[in-house]
Amino acid sequence: MKEVAPAPAPECFDWSGFYIGAFGSYKHAGVNADLDPTGDWLLLPDDAATIENHSAHNDDLDANGAEVGGFSRIQFPERMLGVRY
């Protein structure tokens, strides 16, 4: 009986080249500063005092804001060099 050679493996895609991209987002995080630190907070007196101080002055601890950035990359068959900014 005649033997048939197995099919060759498919060639992998080559991702070599230059890439550039950008990203952007917006985040919203509300913080309730009206609290009475007890329990585990007593182990961190500096942090508890900071929260109490902000709460007493009605400071806004919300973390809202936009974020943008980008990246560029040069990829060789066995090496990659990239920068993210």
N, C-alpha and C positions, 0 to 999 in steps of 0.2 A: 504494500500500500504506500502511496506517495504521501510524504509529510509536507504540511503547509506551514510556512514561517508565520509567526504571530504578527499581527498588524503593528506598525510602529506607533509609539506613543504620540499623541498630538503635541504640536509645538506650543510652548507657553508664550503668552503675549509679552512683548517687551515694553515696559513702562518707562524706558529711558526718555529723557527730554527735559524741557523747561516748563515749569508750572507756575502760575501766579493766580492768586485768589484774594477774595475779601469776604468779610463777614460782619454782621451787625446784629444787635439785639437790644431789647429794652427790658429792664427788670423792675419789679415792684415788690417790695418787702415791707410790710407794716410791723412796727414794734410797739407793743403795749408796755409803756413804762410805768403804768399805775399798778405796781405790785409791792408786796411786802416780803423782802427776802428772808426766808426762814430755812430751816432744815440744812441741806447741803450748802446753801449759800453762806452759812455761818463759817464754813471752812475756808471761804475766799473773802475775807473782810474787805479787801481793796475793791474787788469787783462789786460786792454788795453796796458799798458806799458810793461807787460811781453811779450805779443804777438809781439809788435813792436820791442822789444829787440831781440827776437829770429829771427824775420824776417830780421833784420839788419845784423845779424851774419850768415845767411843762415844755422841755426841749423836744424837738422833733427828731426821733431816732430812726425814722423811716429811711430805707435805702432804695430810693428810686433813681433811675438814671439810664442813660443810653451807653452802649459800648460798641465800639467799632475797631476793626483791626484788619490785618492782611497777612499774607505770607507769599513767599517766593521760594522756589526749589529747583535745583538742577539735580537730576537723577541719572546716574550712569549705570551700566549693567550690574556692577557689583558695589557701587558706592553711591552715597547720597549726601548732598550739601544743601542745607536749607536755612532760611531765616524767617522768623515769625515776628511781626511787629504790630 
